[in-house]
Amino acid sequence: MHIEPFKVEIWMNEWENHCTYNLAETCVASITIDELLQMSGRNSDDLSALLPMKMTYGAIEGSTRLRTAISTLYADKDIANITVTHGTIAANTLVHKSLVSRGDRVVSIVPTYQQHYSIPASIEADVQILRLRAEDGFLPDLDALRALVTPDTKLIALTNPNNPTGALIERPMLEEIAQIAREVGAYVLCDEVYRGTGQTGDGMTPSIVDVYEKGIATAGMSKAYSLAGLRVGWVVAPAEVTEKVLIHRDYDTISVGMINDHFAAMALENKDKLLARSQKITRDNLAILAEWVAAQPRISWVKPSAGTTAMLKIDVPITSRGFCVDLLQKTGVMMTPGDAFDMEGYVRIGYSNSTDVLRAGLEKLSTYLTELSE
């Protein structure tokens, strides 16, 4: 099986440990286990609960405790339709492998997380691309979507909030997308790993599984919950999809680690505190970034409505990759080139690292842009 190299992950692997100011980070500033314990009303004494834990495989689909905690993120979901995975990345892989066969039509937005078009392409599906445009606020053009969705469409793949643009599909548009899918019996996969980071209200936008009977949601502990190191994600899906996901999962997962499961459940049982922290960071930091962008003659953007990243359009005489490499080597500031998302002329900035890192990185970036103009 041939699959295209995962461009954004290759970039991150190459440079992430060699920068001083990480403005490519996509997780809300990560927390320690000690901080998680404190937010949960516990302390290090509670680690003793782990000592008698026998290191078996544990519950294969994920513990009842964890799946019950996950179920509270959705309107009315039975834990039988929730499958715990190794991060959202495994959740997405399992859905595509479980549902998509050679020749099936898959409609994927671009830009998005590359899994959603490269995995079905590797299965030799008929992958059709719906390109998001700045003039549409990086939201899907529904007329264009209707033109791509045919009776043999198996799956429509979205990221919401969108990675990398931070665009947010609100409930009315989700319902329209659901109706387009319903007319041909297609599933809608919505990668919702950034859900909970909305810039207004409670930040918790509707899930596709609460809008559409054939909706499939994937998510995890990495982004909004600041616990990427747990490597815990999940799939929420209709029963017939869950059954297929479990069959595929038997071949590559067995179960997630019991300790990972334990801390993920603890975090989600205290989700309000974690999300409040994340929303303060993302909202405060986006305000800082917006003020900075307004003062930059070489930068333009569509301001994000959610998520942890934004795409900056750069008016520079070099490629986005050349810009990012030169910037990192000269200043220690890491961003992600737009060509990793098929968006040449843009760079992705992650604005949800610590505020000190953001401010320092933007200051270095300002100086670099000024020198580039001279």
C-alpha positions in Angstrom: 0.0 0.0 0.0 1.4 3.4 -1.0 0.5 6.4 1.1 1.8 10.0 0.7 4.3 11.3 3.2 2.5 13.1 6.1 3.9 16.6 5.4 3.0 18.4 8.5 4.2 15.6 10.8 7.5 15.3 8.9 8.0 19.1 9.4 7.2 18.9 13.1 9.5 15.9 13.7 12.3 17.6 11.9 12.3 20.9 13.7 10.2 20.8 16.9 13.1 19.9 19.2 15.4 22.5 17.6 13.5 25.7 18.2 13.5 28.3 21.0 10.0 29.8 20.4 7.5 27.2 19.3 4.8 29.0 17.4 4.0 25.7 15.5 2.6 24.1 18.6 -1.1 23.0 18.2 -1.9 22.0 21.7 -3.1 24.4 24.3 0.0 24.8 26.6 0.4 21.3 28.1 -0.1 20.6 31.8 1.7 18.3 34.2 0.2 15.4 36.0 0.7 17.4 39.2 -1.4 20.3 37.7 -4.1 17.7 36.6 -4.2 16.4 40.2 -4.6 19.9 41.6 -7.4 20.8 39.1 -9.1 17.6 40.1 -9.0 18.5 43.8 -6.3 15.9 44.5 -2.6 15.9 45.3 0.4 13.6 44.9 -0.9 11.3 47.7 -3.6 10.2 45.2 -1.0 8.6 43.0 -1.1 5.8 45.5 -4.3 4.7 43.8 -2.1 3.5 41.0 0.1 1.2 43.1 -2.3 -1.7 43.4 -3.3 -1.4 39.7 -2.4 -4.7 38.0 -0.9 -4.0 34.6 -3.2 -6.1 32.5 -4.6 -5.0 29.1 -7.5 -3.5 31.0 -10.9 -2.9 29.3 -10.4 -3.5 25.6 -12.8 -0.7 24.3 -11.7 1.6 27.1 -12.9 1.6 30.7 -16.5 2.2 31.6 -15.3 5.1 33.7 -13.5 6.8 30.8 -16.3 6.1 28.2 -18.9 7.5 30.6 -16.8 10.7 31.0 -16.5 11.0 27.2 -20.2 10.5 26.8 -20.9 13.7 28.8 -19.4 15.7 25.9 -22.3 14.7 23.7 -26.1 15.2 24.0 -27.1 11.6 24.3 -24.6 8.9 23.6 -24.5 5.4 24.8 -21.0 4.3 25.9 -21.5 1.2 23.7 -20.9 3.5 20.7 -17.7 5.1 22.1 -14.4 3.4 21.3 -11.2 4.6 23.0 -8.1 4.8 20.7 -4.5 5.9 20.7 -5.1 9.5 20.2 -7.3 11.2 17.6 -4.9 10.2 14.9 -5.7 6.5 15.5 -9.4 7.3 15.7 -9.3 8.9 12.3 -7.3 6.1 10.8 -9.7 3.5 12.1 -12.8 5.2 10.7 -11.3 5.6 7.2 -10.0 2.0 7.2 -13.3 0.6 8.5 -15.6 2.5 6.1 -13.8 3.2 2.9 -13.1 0.7 0.1 -11.5 0.9 -3.3 -13.7 3.0 -5.6 -15.8 4.6 -2.9 -16.2 8.4 -3.2 -14.8 10.3 -0.3 -15.2 14.1 -0.2 -12.6 15.9 1.9 -12.1 19.6 2.6 -8.6 21.1 2.1 -6.8 22.5 4.0 -7.3 19.9 6.7 -5.4 17.2 8.6 -3.8 15.2 5.8 -5.2 11.9 7.1 -8.6 12.8 5.7 -7.5 12.6 2.1 -4.3 10.7 2.0 -5.6 7.6 3.9 -8.6 7.1 1.6 -6.4 7.8 -1.4 -4.1 5.0 -0.3 -7.1 2.7 -0.2 -7.7 3.7 -3.9 -10.9 5.5 -3.1 -12.3 8.2 -5.4 -11.1 11.2 -3.3 -12.7 14.5 -4.2 -11.3 17.7 -2.8 -13.5 20.7 -1.6 -11.1 23.6 -1.3 -11.7 26.1 1.4 -11.2 29.7 0.4 -10.2 32.8 2.4 -13.1 34.7 0.7 -15.5 32.3 2.3 -13.9 32.6 5.7 -12.4 29.1 5.1 -15.9 27.6 5.5 -17.2 25.0 3.0 -19.0 26.3 -0.1 -22.2 24.2 0.1 -23.0 24.5 -3.6 -19.6 23.1 -4.4 -20.1 20.3 -1.8 -23.4 19.4 -3.4 -21.7 19.1 -6.8 -19.1 16.7 -5.4 -21.5 14.5 -3.4 -22.9 11.7 -5.7 -25.0 8.6 -4.9 -21.8 6.5 -4.5 -20.3 8.9 -1.9 -19.4 6.9 1.2 -18.0 9.6 3.4 -17.6 13.4 3.8 -14.6 14.3 6.0 -14.4 17.5 7.9 -12.3 19.0 10.7 -14.3 21.3 13.0 -12.9 23.5 14.3 -10.7 23.5 11.2 -7.0 22.7 11.4 -5.2 24.8 10.2 -7.4 27.8 9.7 -9.4 27.9 12.9 -12.7 28.3 10.9 -15.7 27.0 12.8 -18.8 25.4 11.2 -21.7 26.4 13.3 -24.9 24.3 13.8 -26.9 25.7 10.9 -24.2 24.8 8.4 -23.6 21.5 10.0 -27.3 20.7 9.6 -27.1 21.7 5.9 -24.1 19.4 5.4 -25.9 16.6 7.2 -28.9 17.0 4.8 -26.6 16.8 1.8 -25.1 13.6 3.2 -28.5 12.2 4.1 -29.8 12.5 0.6 -27.2 10.0 -0.6 -26.8 8.0 2.6 -23.2 9.1 3.2 -21.5 9.2 6.5 -20.0 12.5 7.8 -16.8 12.2 9.7 -16.0 15.2 11.8 -12.5 15.4 13.4 -13.4 17.5 16.5 -10.1 17.4 18.4 -10.2 21.2 18.8 -13.8 21.2 20.0 -14.1 23.3 23.2 -11.8 26.1 22.0 -14.5 28.4 20.5 -13.8 32.1 21.0 -17.3 32.9 22.3 -19.8 31.6 24.7 -19.0 28.3 26.4 -16.6 27.4 23.5 -18.3 24.0 23.0 -19.7 23.9 19.5 -22.2 21.2 18.4 -20.8 17.8 17.5 -21.8 16.2 14.3 -23.1 13.2 16.2 -25.7 15.4 17.8 -26.8 16.8 14.4 -26.8 13.8 12.1 -27.8 10.1 12.6 -24.9 9.0 10.4 -22.4 11.4 12.0 -19.1 10.2 13.3 -17.0 12.2 15.7 -13.3 11.8 16.6 -11.5 13.7 19.3 -8.9 13.3 22.1 -7.1 14.7 25.0 -4.3 16.5 23.1 -5.5 19.9 22.1 -8.2 21.5 24.2 -7.4 19.3 27.2 -3.6 19.9 27.1 -2.7 16.3 27.7 -1.2 15.0 24.4 1.2 12.8 26.4 -1.7 10.5 27.4 -2.2 9.5 23.8 -5.9 9.0 24.4 -8.6 9.6 21.8 -12.0 8.2 20.8 -14.5 7.5 18.1 -18.2 8.2 18.6 -20.2 6.5 15.9 -23.4 4.7 15.0 -23.5 1.1 16.1 -22.8 -0.4 12.7 -19.7 1.8 12.4 -18.5 1.0 15.9 -18.7 -2.7 15.1 -16.4 -2.3 12.1 -14.1 0.0 14.0 -13.7 -2.6 16.8 -12.8 -5.3 14.2 -10.0 -3.1 12.7 -8.9 -2.0 16.2 -8.3 -5.6 17.2 -5.5 -5.8 14.7 -3.5 -2.7 15.8 -4.5 -1.6 19.3 -5.9 -4.2 21.7 -6.3 -1.5 24.4 -4.8 1.8 25.6 -2.7 1.8 28.7 -4.6 1.5 32.0 -2.6 4.5 33.4 -3.4 6.6 30.4 -7.1 5.6 30.7 -7.1 6.5 34.4 -5.7 10.0 33.9 -7.9 10.7 30.9 -11.0 9.8 32.9 -9.8 12.1 35.7 -9.4 15.0 33.3 -12.8 14.6 31.7 -14.5 14.3 35.0 -13.1 17.8 35.6 -13.5 19.0 32.0 -15.0 22.4 33.0 -11.8 23.4 34.8 -9.5 22.2 32.0 -11.6 23.9 29.3 -11.9 27.1 31.3 -8.1 27.2 31.4 -7.8 26.5 27.7 -10.3 29.1 26.8 -8.6 31.8 28.8 -5.3 30.9 27.0 -6.7 30.7 23.5 -8.8 33.9 23.9 -6.1 36.0 25.6 -3.5 34.8 23.1 -5.6 35.3 20.0 -6.2 38.9 21.1 -2.4 39.4 21.3 -2.0 37.8 17.9 -4.7 40.0 16.4 -3.1 43.2 17.6 0.2 42.0 16.2 -1.3 41.1 12.8 -2.9 44.5 12.5 0.5 46.2 12.8 2.2 44.0 10.1 2.1 45.3 6.6 3.3 42.0 5.1 0.7 39.8 7.0 -3.0 39.3 6.4 -5.4 36.7 7.7 -8.9 35.4 8.3 -9.1 35.6 12.1 -9.9 32.2 13.7 -13.2 31.6 15.4 -11.9 28.6 17.3 -9.0 26.2 17.6 -5.4 26.9 18.4 -3.9 27.9 15.0 -4.3 30.5 12.3 -3.1 30.7 8.7 -1.1 33.9 8.0 -0.8 35.1 4.4 2.7 36.3 4.0 3.9 38.9 1.4 7.5 37.8 1.0 9.7 36.9 -2.0 10.4 33.3 -1.0 8.4 30.1 -0.6 6.6 29.4 2.7 9.1 26.6 3.4 12.1 28.8 2.7 10.6 31.5 4.9 10.0 29.1 7.8 13.4 27.5 7.6 15.2 30.8 7.4 13.1 32.2 10.2 13.9 29.3 12.5 17.6 29.2 11.8 18.0 33.0 12.3 15.7 33.6 15.2 14.7 30.2 16.8 11.0 30.9 16.0 9.2 27.9 14.6 6.1 28.1 12.4 4.7 25.6 9.9 5.0 26.3 6.1 1.7 26.5 4.2 2.9 23.9 1.6 2.3 21.3 4.4 -1.4 22.1 3.8 -1.3 22.7 0.1 -1.5 26.5 0.9 1.6 28.0 -0.6 2.0 31.7 0.4 0.7 31.0 3.9 2.3 29.9 7.2 0.5 28.3 10.1 1.0 29.9 13.5 0.1 28.2 16.8 -0.9 30.8 19.3 -1.9 28.7 22.3 1.5 27.9 23.8 2.4 30.0 26.9 1.7 33.7 26.5 5.4 34.5 27.2 6.5 32.2 24.3 3.9 33.8 22.0 4.9 37.4 22.9 8.7 36.7 22.6 8.2 34.8 19.3 6.1 37.5 17.8 8.7 40.1 18.7 11.4 38.1 17.0 9.1 37.6 14.0 8.5 41.3 13.7 12.2 42.0 13.6 12.8 39.3 11.0 10.0 40.7 8.8 11.4 44.2 9.1 14.9 43.0 8.1 13.4 41.0 5.2 12.0 44.3 3.8 15.3 46.1 3.9 
